Amino acid sequence: MAWGVPPRPPSSKVQALYELCKRTFPSPSAAAGASSSPPPADAVRSISSLMDTITPADVGLRDDNVEDDRGHGFFESNFLKSSARVTRWAQPITYLHIYECDAFSIGIFCLPTSSVIPLHDHPGMTVLSKILYGSMHVKSYDWIEPTVLASSQPAKLAKLHTDDVRTAPCPTSVLYPQSGGNLHCFTSVSSCAVLDVLAPPYCEDVGRICTYFHDYPFSSLSAAGLAKVAGNPDTYAWLEAINTPVNIYMRSGMYTGPPVQELQT
């Protein structure tokens, strides 16, 4: 680039999102093992503010863009390696891959009405989610620290963070490694789409494995020891990891929005 020539502005909001993430999230190896530490708050606000402005058209979607397609494809990644085939009439959740590197990933989940992404965690990750269109019910938890175990089965105590319906347009939500609702479940109230940034993305090789959970009401189990909870017991739940595969009917779709032009490092 010649001296005195200002940098070229990003060609699209998707490109702007990629470039901002590239500046914000170091690769886990470069972070010297500190990948579980969240990025600076002002940097997260900048990404969140940009995502707030992104519309379905900016990523090649129309409102209510989910096709009535009963194909049999299955998206398989570290996030969903345990997914199992379900009845062939079920409409799939579609994942649109935009970009992924060691430091972060960008993608879109398109959910038909009444579909569910079960309760799962994001170990050592910061995740930003923007509902592009439609409505979804979000239920999320954070672990209680120090850890409180149930006395009768391998469940841990968690505090409810969110339990409500979100409808586009609404602000981008952010979860962190230990706060903000790191464990969450999505249920689509209407067909909807969610733009996700995961930093860093799931990676089985380094232990960032997606684990699914079942939640039990606080009153259904008792704590090992003399642990007590503050406030309303209904805002707590016992979460137990699910060892058997969960049925998620998901496939990969074709992303048709503006492409990402990778920056040279």
Salt bridges, closest charged atoms under 4 A:
ASP58 OD2 - LYS13 NZ 3.68
ASP68 OD1 - ARG70 NH2 3.24
ASP69 OD2 - ARG251 NH1 2.86
ASP163 OD1 - HIS137 NE2 2.62
ASP164 OD1 - ARG166 NE 3.61
GLU204 OE1 - LYS81 NZ 3.69
ASP215 OD2 - LYS139 NZ 3.41
